């Protein structure tokens, strides 16, 4: 449809990777907040660039996934990244994803979706993604880590996981990515023509 894509999770992961590379102390949230302001972060054509380096694969490791909560739970980091997200979308049609996109970042979005899947389905998908990247984790380990992150996401004081008012819920169990996209696109097109 010609929309740009904004992967907001990649932004939090990139801040986390920058903190790991600089050996920041997680117990000093002000340093992490300052880092989020200082880094050069670009998202272009499905790639993530951190300070001039392509970190698309590096931000998707299980280590970074487990540590991303430090960036996601930091109100100052969130404020910085929300401003960057709004700047990215200014003046263009954008598809964006993230737990706070329809509630905090773009509450006036024309079309909002809340995608769901059973925990086991999501863990199987994550396990396959990790295997494609060369990380072999047991299903139980993936599921447990996911459940821990889900609990934290729901309890998060800023940008927590909640269905936005007016969001259309789409259950994705048993659907391929292409089938999900087809459903979402049909809904968007029907709204564009009404």
Beta strands, then each sheet from edge to edge (+ up, - down):
strand 1: 4-7
strand 2: 41-44
strand 3: 47-50
strand 4: 53-54
strand 5: 94-97
strand 6: 113-116
strand 7: 168-171
sheet 1: 1+ 5+
sheet 2: 2+ 3- 4+
sheet 3: 6+ 7+
end
